[in-house]
Amino acid sequence: MIRYLWQRLWQLALLLVGISFITYGLMYISPSDPAEIQLLANDSTPTEEALKALREEMGLDDPFIVQYTRWMKNIAVGDFGYSHHFRQNVVDVLLSRVPLTLYLSVVAFLLFIISSIVLGIFSAIYQNRLADYIIRLFSVMTISIPGFWLGLILLYIFGVKLHLLPITYTNTWHSIILPAVTLSFPLIGKYTRLFRAEIAEQYQQDYVVGAQMTGTSEITIMLRYVLPNAIINILPLIGLSIATLLGGTVIVEMIFSWNGLGKMAMDAITYRDYDLLQAYVLGMTTIYVFCNLLVDYAVYLMDPRIARDEALAE
C-alpha cells in the first residue's frame, strides 16, 4: 500500500510541475505586457522610461527559464504574487473565494451521485419497462441540454417569473438550489446510464443468483452486494468527472453571480490579471489531481484484487 501511494505521489508531482511549466509558458508568450498592466492598474502613465524601469524591477528581461524558476521558488514559500484588479495578495483573493466554490461543488456532487444511484437502481430493476424508458429518456435529455442554457431557463422560470428561488447568492440555503442543479444536471444523466448498466450486469453474476437462492432479500442483495461492486467499477470515472464540476463552476457562477473561483477566473481573464490567473489554474489542477489520487486510493481499499495483483508483482 505504501509503495502504491509513493508511486502515485511521484507521478502527480511530476504532472503538477509539467502543468506549472505550461501555465507559466502560456502567460509568458502572451502579447500583453505585465509591466504596462501594472502601471495602468496603478493609474500611472506607461511611458517608455517607466516601462523599462518596471520591467527591470520585475525581472521581465531575464530569460524564460530564470523567470519560471523564480516564480516556482516564490510559490514554494506561498507567494503567488499580487492581484492588480482586486488590489490584494493572490492568496487572500483565492482564500476568500474558495468557500463558495467548494460549497457549490460539494452540493452538486452529492446531488448527482445520489440522483444517479437512485435512478440507476430503478432503471435496472424495471429494465425494459415503462419506468426504465422514462429514466433513459430523462438521461438523454440531461446529457443533451447545454449547461448555460439550462441555467438561464431555470433562472428565468423559478427566479424571475415564479419568484420561488433567489437568482443570486443570498447567504441562504435556497440560493444554492439553482446553481447546484445546473451544475449537476449533465452528470446525472451520464451516471444514471452507467449505474444502470453496471447494476444490470451485476445481477447476471453467479453470486447474485446464489444469494437469491438462499432467500436473501432483494434490498440486502442490492445494498450489500450489487451496489458496492457497481460503485467500484464506476468510481474511477467519478474522479475524472471532478474536472467537469470544477470547470462547470465558471459558467454557473457567471450566470448566477456566484462570487466563487469561477467568476474570479473570468474577472482575471477580463482584466489580464496574470498572477491571479496562474494561481487559479495551478490551484484547480492541484485539487483535481489530488481528488483523483483519493479516488484511486479508495478503489485500492475497496477492491482487494488490486492489492493482490501488487503483491504478486513483487
VOTORVEX-258926 format. One line per 10 residues: number of its first residue (from 1); their letters; for each residue x, y, z of C-alpha. Coordinates in nm, 2 decimals, always signed. Each point is the difference from the previous one (the first is absolute). Layout:
VOTORVEX-258926
NUM	a	X/Y/Z ~ ...
//
This chain:
VOTORVEX-258926
1	mirylwqrlw	+0.00/+0.00/+0.00 ~ +0.28/+0.24/+0.09 ~ +0.18/-0.08/-0.32 ~ -0.32/+0.06/-0.20 ~ -0.05/+0.34/+0.16 ~ +0.36/+0.11/-0.05 ~ -0.02/-0.09/-0.37 ~ -0.32/+0.20/-0.04 ~ +0.14/+0.30/+0.19 ~ +0.31/+0.01/-0.22
11	qlalllvgis	-0.21/-0.02/-0.32 ~ -0.22/+0.28/+0.13 ~ +0.29/+0.22/+0.10 ~ +0.15/-0.03/-0.35 ~ -0.34/+0.08/-0.15 ~ -0.03/+0.31/+0.21 ~ +0.35/+0.12/-0.10 ~ -0.09/-0.05/-0.37 ~ -0.33/+0.19/+0.04 ~ +0.17/+0.28/+0.18
21	fityglmyis	+0.26/+0.02/-0.29 ~ -0.27/+0.02/-0.26 ~ -0.21/+0.25/+0.20 ~ +0.29/+0.24/+0.04 ~ +0.11/-0.06/-0.36 ~ -0.34/+0.11/-0.13 ~ +0.00/+0.31/+0.21 ~ +0.36/+0.07/-0.11 ~ -0.09/+0.00/-0.38 ~ -0.31/+0.21/+0.06
31	psdpaeiqll	+0.01/+0.32/-0.20 ~ -0.09/+0.21/+0.30 ~ +0.28/+0.17/+0.19 ~ -0.02/-0.07/+0.38 ~ +0.18/+0.33/+0.07 ~ -0.25/+0.20/-0.20 ~ -0.29/-0.17/+0.17 ~ +0.14/+0.07/+0.34 ~ +0.06/+0.37/-0.08 ~ -0.35/+0.04/-0.14
41	andstpteea	-0.15/-0.18/+0.31 ~ +0.18/+0.26/+0.22 ~ -0.13/+0.28/-0.21 ~ +0.35/+0.09/-0.13 ~ +0.09/+0.10/-0.35 ~ +0.19/-0.28/-0.17 ~ +0.29/+0.21/-0.15 ~ +0.30/-0.17/-0.15 ~ +0.22/+0.09/+0.29 ~ -0.26/-0.13/+0.26
51	lkalreemgl	-0.05/-0.32/-0.20 ~ +0.38/-0.06/-0.03 ~ +0.05/+0.06/+0.38 ~ -0.29/-0.22/+0.10 ~ +0.10/-0.28/-0.23 ~ +0.35/+0.00/+0.15 ~ -0.15/+0.00/+0.35 ~ -0.24/-0.29/-0.08 ~ +0.28/-0.20/-0.17 ~ -0.19/-0.01/-0.33
61	ddpfivqytr	+0.32/+0.04/-0.20 ~ +0.14/-0.33/+0.14 ~ -0.01/-0.32/-0.20 ~ -0.31/-0.21/+0.02 ~ +0.15/-0.27/+0.21 ~ +0.13/+0.25/+0.25 ~ -0.34/+0.16/+0.03 ~ -0.17/-0.34/+0.04 ~ +0.24/-0.12/+0.26 ~ -0.05/+0.33/+0.20
71	wmkniavgdf	-0.38/-0.05/-0.02 ~ +0.02/-0.36/+0.12 ~ +0.23/+0.11/+0.29 ~ -0.26/+0.26/+0.10 ~ -0.28/-0.25/-0.02 ~ +0.20/-0.24/+0.22 ~ -0.01/+0.25/+0.28 ~ -0.37/+0.09/-0.05 ~ +0.06/+0.32/-0.21 ~ -0.23/-0.01/-0.30
81	gyshhfrqnv	+0.03/+0.37/-0.08 ~ -0.23/+0.30/+0.01 ~ -0.34/+0.04/-0.16 ~ -0.01/+0.34/-0.17 ~ -0.38/-0.02/-0.06 ~ -0.10/-0.09/+0.35 ~ +0.29/+0.19/+0.16 ~ +0.08/-0.28/+0.23 ~ +0.25/-0.28/+0.03 ~ -0.10/-0.29/-0.22
91	vdvllsrvpl	-0.02/-0.24/+0.29 ~ -0.24/+0.23/+0.18 ~ -0.22/+0.02/-0.31 ~ +0.00/-0.38/-0.05 ~ -0.08/-0.07/+0.37 ~ -0.29/+0.24/+0.00 ~ -0.16/-0.18/-0.31 ~ +0.07/-0.36/+0.09 ~ -0.28/-0.06/+0.25 ~ -0.28/+0.09/-0.24
101	tlylsvvafl	+0.14/-0.21/-0.29 ~ +0.06/-0.29/+0.24 ~ -0.35/+0.03/+0.13 ~ -0.15/+0.00/-0.35 ~ +0.22/-0.29/-0.12 ~ -0.07/-0.22/+0.30 ~ -0.38/+0.05/-0.02 ~ +0.00/-0.06/-0.38 ~ +0.22/-0.31/+0.05 ~ -0.24/-0.15/+0.27
111	lfiissivlg	-0.30/+0.09/-0.22 ~ +0.13/-0.18/-0.31 ~ +0.13/-0.30/+0.19 ~ -0.32/-0.07/+0.20 ~ -0.23/+0.07/-0.29 ~ +0.21/-0.22/-0.24 ~ +0.01/-0.29/+0.25 ~ -0.38/+0.01/+0.07 ~ -0.10/+0.04/-0.37 ~ +0.25/-0.26/-0.10
121	ifsaiyqnrl	-0.14/-0.25/+0.24 ~ -0.36/+0.06/-0.10 ~ +0.10/-0.02/-0.37 ~ +0.19/-0.33/+0.05 ~ -0.27/-0.16/+0.21 ~ -0.28/+0.10/-0.24 ~ +0.21/-0.07/-0.31 ~ -0.19/+0.03/-0.33 ~ -0.31/+0.12/+0.17 ~ -0.17/+0.34/+0.01
131	adyiirlfsv	+0.20/+0.13/+0.29 ~ +0.32/-0.10/-0.17 ~ -0.10/+0.17/-0.33 ~ -0.09/+0.32/+0.19 ~ +0.33/+0.01/+0.19 ~ +0.20/-0.07/-0.31 ~ -0.18/+0.28/-0.19 ~ +0.08/+0.23/+0.29 ~ +0.36/-0.10/-0.01 ~ +0.03/+0.08/-0.37
141	mtisipgfwl	-0.16/+0.34/+0.06 ~ +0.23/+0.09/+0.28 ~ +0.31/-0.08/-0.20 ~ -0.13/+0.19/-0.31 ~ -0.10/+0.33/+0.17 ~ +0.29/+0.25/+0.02 ~ +0.07/+0.11/+0.35 ~ +0.00/+0.38/-0.07 ~ -0.34/-0.03/-0.17 ~ -0.15/-0.21/+0.29
151	glillyifgv	+0.13/+0.26/+0.25 ~ -0.16/+0.29/-0.18 ~ -0.33/-0.19/-0.03 ~ -0.01/-0.10/+0.37 ~ +0.09/+0.36/+0.10 ~ -0.28/+0.14/-0.22 ~ -0.27/-0.25/+0.11 ~ +0.07/-0.04/+0.37 ~ +0.17/+0.33/+0.07 ~ -0.16/+0.27/-0.23
161	klhllpityt	-0.35/-0.14/-0.07 ~ -0.09/-0.21/+0.30 ~ +0.22/+0.18/+0.26 ~ +0.05/-0.33/+0.18 ~ +0.38/+0.00/+0.02 ~ +0.26/+0.27/+0.01 ~ +0.19/+0.07/-0.32 ~ +0.33/+0.10/+0.18 ~ +0.18/-0.10/+0.31 ~ -0.19/+0.12/+0.31
171	ntwhsiilpa	+0.18/-0.19/+0.28 ~ -0.30/-0.23/+0.04 ~ -0.03/-0.37/-0.09 ~ -0.26/+0.09/-0.27 ~ +0.25/+0.17/-0.21 ~ +0.20/-0.32/-0.06 ~ -0.28/-0.19/-0.16 ~ +0.00/+0.15/-0.36 ~ +0.38/+0.01/-0.04 ~ +0.04/-0.35/+0.14
181	vtlsfpligk	-0.27/-0.15/-0.22 ~ +0.15/+0.18/-0.31 ~ +0.35/-0.13/+0.08 ~ -0.10/-0.36/+0.08 ~ -0.27/-0.05/-0.27 ~ +0.22/-0.13/-0.28 ~ +0.18/-0.24/+0.24 ~ -0.32/-0.14/+0.13 ~ -0.10/-0.13/-0.35 ~ +0.35/-0.14/-0.07
191	ytrlfraeia	+0.04/-0.19/+0.33 ~ -0.36/-0.12/+0.01 ~ +0.08/-0.19/-0.32 ~ +0.33/-0.13/+0.14 ~ -0.16/-0.12/+0.32 ~ -0.29/-0.16/-0.19 ~ +0.24/-0.20/-0.22 ~ +0.23/-0.10/+0.30 ~ -0.29/-0.11/+0.22 ~ -0.17/-0.19/-0.28
201	eqyqqdyvvg	+0.33/-0.18/-0.07 ~ +0.06/-0.08/+0.37 ~ -0.35/-0.16/+0.01 ~ +0.12/-0.25/-0.25 ~ +0.29/-0.12/+0.21 ~ +0.00/-0.33/+0.18 ~ +0.03/+0.15/+0.35 ~ -0.33/+0.18/-0.04 ~ -0.17/-0.32/-0.12 ~ +0.14/-0.18/+0.29
211	aqmtgtseit	-0.12/+0.26/+0.25 ~ -0.35/-0.01/-0.15 ~ -0.01/-0.38/+0.03 ~ +0.09/+0.03/+0.37 ~ -0.30/+0.22/+0.06 ~ +0.19/+0.33/+0.05 ~ -0.23/+0.30/-0.04 ~ +0.04/+0.21/-0.31 ~ +0.08/+0.31/+0.20 ~ +0.28/-0.18/+0.18
221	imlryvlpna	+0.14/-0.13/-0.33 ~ -0.02/+0.35/-0.15 ~ +0.16/+0.19/+0.28 ~ +0.25/-0.26/+0.12 ~ +0.12/-0.17/-0.32 ~ -0.12/+0.16/-0.32 ~ +0.04/+0.37/+0.07 ~ +0.35/-0.01/+0.16 ~ +0.13/-0.20/-0.30 ~ -0.16/+0.24/-0.25
231	iinilpligl	+0.15/+0.30/+0.19 ~ +0.35/-0.15/-0.02 ~ -0.01/-0.02/-0.38 ~ -0.14/+0.36/-0.03 ~ +0.21/+0.17/+0.27 ~ +0.30/+0.08/-0.23 ~ -0.24/+0.17/-0.25 ~ -0.14/+0.20/+0.29 ~ +0.35/+0.13/+0.07 ~ +0.03/+0.12/-0.35
241	siatllggtv	-0.33/+0.18/+0.02 ~ +0.14/+0.23/+0.27 ~ +0.15/+0.19/-0.29 ~ -0.35/+0.05/-0.14 ~ -0.12/+0.14/+0.33 ~ +0.30/+0.23/+0.04 ~ -0.02/+0.13/-0.36 ~ -0.37/+0.03/+0.01 ~ +0.01/+0.24/+0.29 ~ +0.13/+0.27/-0.22
251	ivemifswng	-0.31/+0.02/-0.22 ~ -0.24/-0.07/+0.29 ~ +0.15/+0.27/+0.22 ~ -0.01/+0.25/-0.27 ~ -0.37/-0.07/-0.07 ~ -0.11/+0.01/+0.37 ~ +0.25/+0.27/+0.11 ~ +0.16/-0.25/+0.24 ~ +0.31/+0.17/+0.13 ~ +0.22/-0.31/+0.00
261	lgkmamdait	+0.32/-0.11/-0.18 ~ -0.16/-0.03/-0.34 ~ -0.13/+0.36/-0.01 ~ +0.33/+0.11/+0.14 ~ +0.18/-0.18/-0.29 ~ -0.21/+0.18/-0.26 ~ +0.08/+0.33/+0.16 ~ +0.37/-0.09/+0.00 ~ -0.03/-0.07/-0.38 ~ -0.19/+0.31/-0.07
271	yrdydllqay	+0.24/+0.23/+0.19 ~ +0.31/-0.20/-0.10 ~ +0.09/-0.07/+0.36 ~ +0.27/-0.26/-0.08 ~ +0.12/-0.07/+0.35 ~ -0.35/-0.09/+0.11 ~ -0.08/-0.20/-0.31 ~ +0.32/-0.20/+0.03 ~ -0.08/-0.08/+0.37 ~ -0.35/-0.10/-0.10
281	vlgmttiyvf	+0.11/-0.24/-0.27 ~ +0.26/-0.16/+0.23 ~ -0.24/-0.02/+0.29 ~ -0.28/-0.16/-0.20 ~ +0.25/-0.25/-0.15 ~ +0.13/-0.09/+0.35 ~ -0.35/-0.05/+0.13 ~ -0.09/-0.22/-0.30 ~ +0.32/-0.21/+0.03 ~ -0.04/-0.06/+0.37
291	cnllvdyavy	-0.37/-0.09/-0.03 ~ +0.10/-0.26/-0.26 ~ +0.26/-0.13/+0.24 ~ -0.26/-0.04/+0.27 ~ -0.23/-0.18/-0.24 ~ +0.28/-0.23/-0.11 ~ +0.08/-0.07/+0.37 ~ -0.37/-0.07/+0.07 ~ -0.01/-0.25/-0.28 ~ +0.32/-0.16/+0.13
301	lmdpriarde	-0.16/-0.04/+0.35 ~ -0.34/-0.12/-0.13 ~ +0.13/-0.25/-0.26 ~ +0.24/-0.26/+0.15 ~ +0.09/-0.13/-0.35 ~ +0.22/+0.31/-0.05 ~ +0.20/-0.07/+0.32 ~ +0.03/-0.37/-0.09 ~ +0.13/+0.08/-0.35 ~ +0.25/+0.24/+0.15
311	alae	+0.12/-0.27/+0.25 ~ +0.04/-0.25/-0.29 ~ +0.20/+0.26/-0.20 ~ +0.24/+0.04/+0.29
//
